[in-house]
């Protein structure tokens, strides 16, 4: 079973949204599981503090290496990678989520305060991951986003594998627009092609839409798509 362990100062935030909808059902059916470790349990003082003032001065507090090290070492990793959620990490991608979903799970370390003593990173094999170029108050919501991105790809969690094949980022493009009833909404009709019953024309139209949406909204993805050539269907191939 795919497993996520979250190290956090706020275990009460979990599972939170990860227990809703398809993910909650997936957990109930035994496809994946979540557990938390309270970093505060590894504090060495009666106040339960886990942080201290930064060496060299400056604002805020830094999470202590000895306490985080003890919390990390208390976990049975079972070959699962250890990831730390931080805005200085490598941007999370669909490709990375697919690779993580295909493995045994992950261990996620959530930072708070101004940061984490750098020796935690230099002494442990930790992959630093960011969910975007903005700063959250802590890593918990970022860890939830990471776990959700992975778990929905774990076999059995989402019903239809084909709906995964056409979603955003698959093949390096964003997804095409969707329509459903009513046929007309406030003067706007569903594009004729989608009602034509001509599967080839529909597929071609959707392909064009994916390209146009990607080109106009995400020139960075579009440039890479052009450079990489035909759509990749091999999920295990690392994009350039
Ligand atoms: N912690 C704070 N901000 C973050 C971000 N953007 N991504 C991941 N973890 C974070």
Boltz pocket constraint, residues with backbone or C-beta under 6 A from the ligand:
constraints:
  - pocket:
      binder: B
      contacts: [[A, 85], [A, 86], [A, 87], [A, 111], [A, 129], [A, 130], [A, 131], [A, 132], [A, 133], [A, 134], [A, 135], [A, 136], [A, 137], [A, 138], [A, 139], [A, 142]]
      max_distance: 6.0
